[in-house]
Amino acid sequence: MTATEQRSAVAGPARRGRRAARPRGGGSWLLNAVAGLVLISGAIGLQTLHMTEGELSDPLTYTGAKGQDVDARRFTARVDSFSVAKAIESSSSTIGTDNLFLIVMVSAKSSLKPYHLSEAVLLTADGKRFDNTDRVDNSVLLSNTWVQPDIWVSGRYVFEVPASALPGASIVIGLPGEAISEAYLPEVEVDLGLDDEGARKLAASPEAVYSVKK
């Protein structure tokens, strides 16, 4: 089970517009426009200088719910289903847990070119983050599959979590940093739709063994 510290709030770039006053003369309007552009360029430059390295690498998050196609421009992802189990069976072994294995089935397609998606993160209601379990080989995860333009492919992500992580949980999927070079990498955050009652019911009836055999 792998958990990291509480997630800080991430906000995408905001766009703000201002209605310009109607100019009274052509020359005056031109001078005002040039001056405005200079001021805007200077403000953007100063803002960039004061941004931290972390802010420059903040993702642009697109949100949705289970069953929805969440379009993040570079790729689209959809959470199709999820289940829990007490053990995972692979072609070489069966591993158990004192917690729960949460298996999330996801479909995805790209828009421009083939990508590998990043390994997913499970985000809890109180901001804790769980990585994919390192006890299940990456070869059986969706992150090992090429996501093709306009062709849906499906795969799974597997987390090892306590039952207390389930209420209000969401899954976050993005692109590896080396996939595209830009300040705001896209990611999707999908709410699994588990309230307290739904999480209790799910945790109370896990599968004995979930197979990832190919």
VMD Tcl script that draws the C-alpha trace (Angstrom):
set ca {
  {0.00 0.00 0.00}
  {1.49 3.32 -1.04}
  {0.14 6.62 0.23}
  {1.63 10.08 -0.16}
  {0.97 13.32 1.65}
  {-2.17 15.44 1.34}
  {-2.72 16.95 -2.08}
  {-2.51 20.72 -2.45}
  {-5.22 22.55 -4.37}
  {-4.54 22.87 -8.08}
  {-6.10 25.55 -10.24}
  {-5.83 25.92 -13.98}
  {-5.00 29.25 -15.59}
  {-7.82 31.76 -15.30}
  {-8.88 33.96 -18.15}
  {-10.25 37.37 -17.33}
  {-11.60 39.84 -19.84}
  {-12.09 43.58 -19.54}
  {-14.33 45.65 -21.80}
  {-12.32 48.49 -23.36}
  {-13.73 52.04 -23.43}
  {-14.70 53.32 -26.87}
  {-11.88 55.58 -28.27}
  {-12.63 59.15 -29.34}
  {-9.90 59.46 -31.94}
  {-8.00 57.11 -34.22}
  {-4.49 58.21 -33.15}
  {-5.35 58.15 -29.49}
  {-6.84 54.68 -29.83}
  {-3.67 53.36 -31.50}
  {-1.41 54.81 -28.80}
  {-3.64 53.41 -26.07}
  {-3.67 49.98 -27.70}
  {0.14 49.86 -27.99}
  {0.54 51.03 -24.41}
  {-1.95 48.41 -23.25}
  {-0.07 45.62 -25.01}
  {3.20 46.72 -23.44}
  {1.63 46.77 -19.97}
  {0.00 43.34 -20.47}
  {3.27 41.80 -21.71}
  {5.12 43.24 -18.75}
  {2.51 41.94 -16.32}
  {2.66 38.44 -17.81}
  {6.45 38.49 -17.64}
  {6.43 39.56 -14.00}
  {3.83 36.92 -13.12}
  {5.92 34.20 -14.79}
  {9.05 35.34 -12.94}
  {7.22 35.04 -9.63}
  {5.73 31.60 -10.34}
  {7.40 28.73 -8.55}
  {8.64 25.62 -10.33}
  {5.68 23.72 -8.84}
  {3.15 26.23 -10.18}
  {4.63 26.02 -13.67}
  {4.17 22.23 -13.63}
  {0.66 22.24 -12.13}
  {-1.72 20.09 -14.21}
  {-4.88 21.32 -15.87}
  {-7.60 19.12 -14.37}
  {-10.81 18.06 -16.13}
  {-13.39 16.53 -13.82}
  {-16.24 14.09 -14.29}
  {-18.14 11.18 -12.77}
  {-18.16 7.41 -13.25}
  {-19.54 6.47 -16.68}
  {-18.85 9.90 -18.23}
  {-16.40 10.54 -21.08}
  {-14.04 13.15 -19.60}
  {-12.33 15.05 -22.41}
  {-8.90 16.41 -21.45}
  {-8.20 17.58 -25.02}
  {-5.10 15.39 -25.53}
  {-7.01 12.31 -24.38}
  {-10.43 11.22 -23.14}
  {-10.94 8.80 -20.27}
  {-13.95 7.06 -18.73}
  {-14.28 5.01 -15.54}
  {-16.43 2.04 -16.54}
  {-16.58 0.07 -13.29}
  {-14.73 -0.80 -10.11}
  {-14.63 -3.63 -7.58}
  {-12.71 -4.72 -4.51}
  {-10.98 -7.99 -3.69}
  {-8.98 -9.56 -0.89}
  {-6.43 -11.16 -3.21}
  {-5.00 -10.67 -6.71}
  {-4.11 -13.67 -8.87}
  {-1.50 -13.26 -11.59}
  {0.07 -15.84 -13.88}
  {2.84 -16.49 -11.35}
  {1.31 -16.02 -7.88}
  {-1.63 -14.96 -5.72}
  {-1.14 -12.12 -3.25}
  {-3.44 -11.18 -0.39}
  {-3.94 -8.07 1.72}
  {-5.22 -7.13 5.17}
  {-6.83 -4.10 3.49}
  {-8.60 -4.11 0.11}
  {-7.48 -4.22 -3.48}
  {-9.52 -1.64 -5.41}
  {-9.64 -2.48 -9.12}
  {-10.79 0.37 -11.39}
  {-11.63 -0.39 -15.03}
  {-10.95 2.55 -17.35}
  {-11.43 3.16 -21.09}
  {-9.42 5.82 -22.91}
  {-8.58 7.21 -26.32}
  {-6.23 9.96 -27.52}
  {-6.96 12.88 -29.82}
  {-3.71 13.69 -31.64}
  {-1.27 10.78 -31.44}
  {-0.69 7.59 -29.44}
  {0.19 8.08 -25.77}
  {0.92 6.01 -22.73}
  {-1.16 7.34 -19.85}
  {0.51 7.83 -16.51}
  {-0.03 5.49 -13.60}
  {-3.20 6.58 -11.82}
  {-3.60 8.01 -8.34}
  {-6.50 7.40 -5.97}
  {-7.45 10.67 -4.26}
  {-9.41 10.36 -1.01}
  {-12.02 12.77 0.34}
  {-9.52 14.14 2.87}
  {-6.79 14.70 0.27}
  {-4.61 11.61 0.73}
  {-3.14 10.06 -2.41}
  {-2.62 6.34 -3.07}
  {-0.41 5.22 -5.94}
  {-0.99 2.03 -7.89}
  {0.08 -0.88 -5.72}
  {3.62 -2.01 -6.44}
  {2.58 -5.59 -5.63}
  {0.87 -5.97 -9.02}
  {3.02 -5.97 -12.15}
  {2.66 -2.83 -14.29}
  {2.26 -4.95 -17.41}
  {-1.38 -5.67 -16.48}
  {-2.28 -1.98 -16.01}
  {-3.76 0.47 -18.53}
  {-0.60 2.58 -18.23}
  {1.22 -0.19 -20.14}
  {-1.16 0.06 -23.13}
  {-0.86 2.49 -26.03}
  {-3.88 4.81 -26.14}
  {-4.69 5.40 -29.79}
  {-6.35 8.36 -31.56}
  {-10.13 7.91 -31.67}
  {-9.92 4.20 -30.76}
  {-11.13 3.20 -27.32}
  {-8.89 0.84 -25.34}
  {-9.66 -0.54 -21.89}
  {-7.57 -1.57 -18.93}
  {-7.34 -1.50 -15.17}
  {-5.64 0.28 -12.31}
  {-5.13 -1.51 -8.98}
  {-4.80 0.15 -5.56}
  {-4.25 -1.37 -2.14}
  {-6.21 0.74 0.35}
  {-8.02 0.60 3.68}
  {-11.82 0.63 3.58}
  {-11.74 4.13 5.08}
  {-10.26 5.47 1.81}
  {-13.33 4.56 -0.27}
  {-16.01 7.18 0.66}
  {-15.72 10.19 -1.64}
  {-12.71 8.77 -3.50}
  {-11.77 9.76 -7.05}
  {-9.20 8.51 -9.53}
  {-6.73 10.87 -11.23}
  {-5.16 9.96 -14.60}
  {-2.79 12.10 -16.65}
  {0.03 12.01 -19.17}
  {3.66 11.34 -18.27}
  {5.64 14.58 -18.08}
  {7.83 13.58 -21.02}
  {4.81 12.97 -23.30}
  {4.28 16.64 -24.12}
  {6.32 19.68 -23.17}
  {4.07 22.43 -21.89}
  {3.38 24.16 -18.58}
  {-0.06 22.70 -17.90}
  {-0.26 18.96 -18.57}
  {-3.84 17.67 -18.80}
  {-5.29 15.19 -16.33}
  {-8.74 13.84 -15.56}
  {-10.21 13.43 -12.10}
  {-13.19 11.08 -11.94}
  {-15.43 10.83 -8.89}
  {-16.23 7.17 -8.20}
  {-19.57 8.17 -6.67}
  {-19.09 6.31 -3.39}
  {-20.89 7.82 -0.42}
  {-20.51 6.38 3.10}
  {-23.24 3.76 2.63}
  {-22.04 2.71 -0.81}
  {-18.47 2.41 0.42}
  {-19.56 0.25 3.38}
  {-21.50 -2.10 1.11}
  {-18.59 -2.37 -1.32}
  {-16.05 -3.08 1.44}
  {-18.36 -5.64 3.09}
  {-18.52 -7.94 0.06}
  {-15.13 -8.12 -1.67}
  {-14.28 -10.81 -4.19}
  {-12.14 -13.53 -2.64}
  {-9.71 -13.48 -5.57}
  {-9.49 -11.15 -8.60}
  {-7.54 -12.52 -11.55}
  {-5.26 -10.42 -13.77}
  {-4.04 -13.43 -15.73}
  {-3.53 -12.68 -19.41}
}
mol new
graphics top color blue
foreach p $ca { graphics top sphere $p radius 0.5 }
foreach p [lrange $ca 0 end-1] q [lrange $ca 1 end] { graphics top cylinder $p $q radius 0.2 }
display resetview
